[in-house]
């Protein structure tokens, strides 16, 4: 599709290009001079105001069709510059024609009615929020706050988010230092209850301090309780080190990052921006809701290489983070507590259910949080071929032939090793293929 030099998705190209250039981190500034990248960024910012966090349908349409073209199809403005837009029935039919052309899984045989219904029901809600004037106001207010925006084309985009698949964020609105997002190759997410005890407070502060001192970025949600203690520990360590500090912490908001939430943590979150960043997938002006808190937790789970939960009630938002972490194969470590303490019931529960590894000492907690193997855990002496085959199996299902090729074994040898590993609990079958078992994921086998 040609690029309209005067129009950017219904907005004046020159003025919007200048505004977006001001919102890009300095090292991304060259993207402002590339029309296709600028179209993609602008379209993603539009999409971020149209959809709710975690919208996998929108994510798949954007991934397969492209953010700008998917937006044009939704709005009915598809066509070439200088030509009238084609009118193809309704927006769901327009999407269907493009999905068929791309041979998308959404357009598989027998899927038409289901796909059209899904797109129609979602698209009505998307279009109700479509407001270019509001987007311009959001961009201007974000500029005044000193905020920045990034898309997957940015050098600062966290690779960890790819594990969320189509439910990954469309764009990120951030405040603070975007370079802190480059520190996520060594990162730990720390979560837990808002109502804590001295036990939980001490463990959180000590763990966050030691991890940060060893170069790990600490990710949390900026809430009261465990979240606050984790952020505060990093801030305190960073300020004690002064200019020599490379301590980093990232707070993920459930609403727009213009409103630091909770309001009682405004000072702390401002300090977080000085030693990391505050990010959201929502544009400014969006209030946190129950749904958005639950979806925010998937980002906290994905941004950390492992997730540590400290003091969690039986019904807790942190339990949602644990589930998100397990879905994408993150290691989950829980701190056990007294059976008489309500704030430890959730941690004890996920340990009992085999969803998290139990840290029975602080040294072990630090070791597990860093992603190191649990030296205290019992191990089986696997044969060389079993080890090679197990190394070739991942959290995604694979065929025997694919595993054999990766492990350098014959299919017969791989099949035999898989059968033995299944008996040992390391792998499991799924629709004729193989993947790592949940217990193997948890123990890091």
Secondary structure, 3 states (H helix, E strand, C coil): CCCCCCEECCEEHHHHHHHHHHHCCHHHHHHHHCHHHHHHHHHHHHHHHHCCCCCHHHHHHHHHHCHHHHHHHHHCCCCCCCCCCCCCCCHHHHHHHHHHHCCCHHHCCCCHHHHHHHHHHHHHHHHHCCCHHHHHHHHHHHHHCCCEEECCCCCCCCHHHHHHHHHCCCCEEEEECHHHHHHCCCEEEEEECCCCCHHHHHHHHHHHHHHHHCCCEEEECCCCCHHHHHHHHHHHHHHHHHHHCCCCEEEECCCCCCCCCCHHHHHHHHHHHHCEEEEECCCCCCCCCHHHHHHHHHHHHHHCCEEEEECCCCCCHHHHHHHHHHHCCCEEEEECCCCCCHHHHHHHHHHHCCCCEEECCHHHHHHHHCCCCCCCCCCCCCCHHHHHHHHHCCCCCECHHHHHHHHCCCHHHHHHHHHHHHHCCCEEEECCEEEECHHHHHHCC
